[in-house]
Amino acid sequence: MDTSNKMDGKAKVKPCYAYVLGSWSDCAKGGSPRLYSGWTHDLEKRLAAHNAGKGAKATRGRDWQILHFETFKTRGAAMSREAELKKTLKTNRSLRQEMFARKD
């Protein structure tokens, strides 16, 4: 898969992002807020897909907002950071609370 655009004979590499989304949709039903981490080349397009129910299965049926993102030069680096975020968000209560505090 080619992730570069050709412009004037030079390859332009698309940046990759690792991100954390937050949703408070379940709170109205007595549930708790949720976090989801992922990676993408286009943050706005990916957020729209999640909110339209076309993202990952775990994100369907909820309204999401971007709480945090980091930019990487390679897909592998973004994917590694996503895995690290998933692991850390499950085990680190203070980081979860920090992420939830970023709600707009």
Backbone hydrogen bonds in HBPLUS format (Angstrom, degrees):
<---DONOR---> <-ACCEPTOR-->    atom                        ^
c    i                          cat <-CA-CA->   ^        H-A-AA   ^      H-
h    n   atom  resd res      DA  || num        DHA   H-A  angle D-A-AA Bond
n    s   type  num  typ     dist DA aas  dist angle  dist       angle   num
A0005-ASN N   A0012-LYS O   2.96 MM   7  5.11 159.0  2.00 141.6 146.1     1
A0012-LYS N   A0005-ASN O   2.82 MM   7  5.11 162.6  1.85 153.8 159.6     2
A0007-MET N   A0010-LYS O   3.01 MM   3  5.40 174.9  2.01 155.7 157.3     3
A0010-LYS N   A0007-MET O   2.89 MM   3  5.40 163.8  1.92 123.4 126.6     4
A0016-CYS N   A0072-PHE O   2.94 MM  56  5.09 175.1  1.94 150.4 151.9     5
A0072-PHE N   A0016-CYS O   2.71 MM  56  5.09 155.4  1.77 157.2 158.8     6
A0017-TYR N   A0040-THR O   2.75 MM  23  5.32 158.4  1.79 163.2 169.2     7
A0040-THR N   A0017-TYR O   2.90 MM  23  5.32 145.2  2.02 142.5 152.6     8
A0018-ALA N   A0070-GLU O   3.02 MM  52  5.37 155.0  2.09 147.8 155.8     9
A0070-GLU N   A0018-ALA O   2.88 MM  52  5.37 151.1  1.96 155.3 163.0    10
A0019-TYR N   A0038-GLY O   2.90 MM  19  5.49 162.3  1.93 147.2 149.9    11
A0038-GLY N   A0019-TYR O   3.08 MM  19  5.49 150.1  2.17 139.0 146.3    12
A0020-VAL N   A0068-HIS O   2.81 MM  48  5.13 150.6  1.90 152.4 150.9    13
A0067-LEU N   A0020-VAL O   2.85 MM  47  5.64 166.7  1.86 157.0 161.0    14
A0068-HIS N   A0020-VAL O   3.36 MM  48  5.13 151.5  2.44 141.0 140.3    15
A0021-LEU N   A0036-TYR O   2.65 MM  15  5.07 167.8  1.67 159.7 164.0    16
A0036-TYR N   A0021-LEU O   2.99 MM  15  5.07 148.0  2.10 137.6 140.4    17
A0022-GLY N   A0065-GLN O   2.92 MM  43  5.52 153.5  1.99 152.7 161.3    18
A0065-GLN N   A0022-GLY O   3.04 MM  43  5.52 142.4  2.19 144.7 156.2    19
A0023-SER N   A0034-ARG O   2.93 MM  11  5.18 150.7  2.02 145.8 149.4    20
A0034-ARG N   A0023-SER O   2.86 MM  11  5.18 161.7  1.90 150.3 156.5    21
A0027-CYS N   A0024-TRP O   3.14 MM   3  5.48 150.3  2.24 109.2 117.9    22
A0029-LYS N   A0026-ASP O   3.09 MM   3  5.41 143.3  2.23 105.8 116.2    23
A0031-GLY N   A0026-ASP O   2.78 MM   5  4.75 145.7  1.90 149.3 138.5    24
A0030-GLY N   A0027-CYS O   3.05 MM   3  5.05 160.6  2.09 111.0 111.8    25
A0046-ARG N   A0042-ASP O   3.01 MM   4  6.12 158.3  2.05 151.2 157.8    26
A0047-LEU N   A0043-LEU O   2.88 MM   4  6.08 161.1  1.92 154.6 159.7    27
A0048-ALA N   A0044-GLU O   2.99 MM   4  6.16 160.8  2.02 145.7 151.1    28
A0049-ALA N   A0045-LYS O   3.00 MM   4  6.24 150.0  2.09 142.1 150.3    29
A0050-HIS N   A0046-ARG O   2.95 MM   4  6.27 159.5  1.99 151.4 156.3    30
A0051-ASN N   A0047-LEU O   2.93 MM   4  6.18 165.5  1.95 154.9 158.7    31
A0052-ALA N   A0048-ALA O   2.90 MM   4  6.01 130.6  2.15 139.6 152.5    32
A0052-ALA N   A0049-ALA O   3.24 MM   3  5.06 132.1  2.48  91.7 104.5    33
A0054-LYS N   A0049-ALA O   2.80 MM   5  4.92 149.0  1.89 162.7 155.7    34
A0053-GLY N   A0050-HIS O   3.16 MM   3  5.32 161.3  2.20 106.7 111.6    35
A0059-THR N   A0056-ALA O   2.92 MM   3  5.52 157.1  1.98 118.0 125.4    36
A0060-ARG N   A0057-LYS O   3.32 MM   3  5.53 161.8  2.35 108.6 113.8    37
A0078-ALA N   A0074-THR O   3.18 MM   4  6.49 159.3  2.23 146.3 151.7    38
A0079-MET N   A0075-ARG O   2.84 MM   4  6.07 158.5  1.89 154.6 161.1    39
A0080-SER N   A0076-GLY O   2.92 MM   4  6.07 151.5  2.00 143.7 151.3    40
A0081-ARG N   A0077-ALA O   3.02 MM   4  6.23 157.6  2.07 144.9 150.7    41
A0082-GLU N   A0078-ALA O   2.90 MM   4  6.13 152.1  1.98 144.7 152.9    42
A0083-ALA N   A0079-MET O   3.07 MM   4  6.31 160.9  2.11 146.0 149.9    43
A0084-GLU N   A0080-SER O   3.00 MM   4  6.28 155.0  2.07 145.0 152.2    44
A0085-LEU N   A0081-ARG O   2.80 MM   4  6.05 157.4  1.85 152.1 158.3    45
A0086-LYS N   A0082-GLU O   2.88 MM   4  6.16 162.9  1.91 155.5 159.7    46
A0087-LYS N   A0083-ALA O   3.08 MM   4  6.29 164.2  2.11 148.2 151.9    47
A0088-THR N   A0084-GLU O   2.90 MM   4  6.03 167.5  1.92 152.3 156.3    48
A0089-LEU N   A0085-LEU O   2.78 MM   4  5.79 165.6  1.80 156.4 160.1    49
A0090-LYS N   A0086-LYS O   3.29 MM   4  6.38 142.1  2.45 137.2 145.5    50
A0091-THR N   A0088-THR O   3.19 MM   3  5.32 126.6  2.49  97.9 110.9    51
A0092-ASN N   A0088-THR O   2.80 MM   4  5.58 150.4  1.89 160.6 165.0    52
A0096-ARG N   A0092-ASN O   3.13 MM   4  6.46 158.0  2.18 150.4 156.7    53
A0097-GLN N   A0093-ARG O   2.97 MM   4  6.24 159.8  2.01 150.4 155.6    54
A0098-GLU N   A0094-SER O   2.93 MM   4  6.13 150.8  2.01 141.0 149.4    55
A0099-MET N   A0095-LEU O   2.92 MM   4  6.18 158.0  1.97 152.1 157.1    56
A0100-PHE N   A0096-ARG O   2.97 MM   4  6.25 162.3  2.00 153.4 157.8    57
A0101-ALA N   A0097-GLN O   3.01 MM   4  6.16 140.2  2.17 140.6 151.1    58
A0102-ARG N   A0099-MET O   3.07 MM   3  5.44 157.6  2.12 109.2 116.3    59
A0103-LYS N   A0100-PHE O   3.36 MM   3  5.91 159.0  2.40 118.2 118.6    60
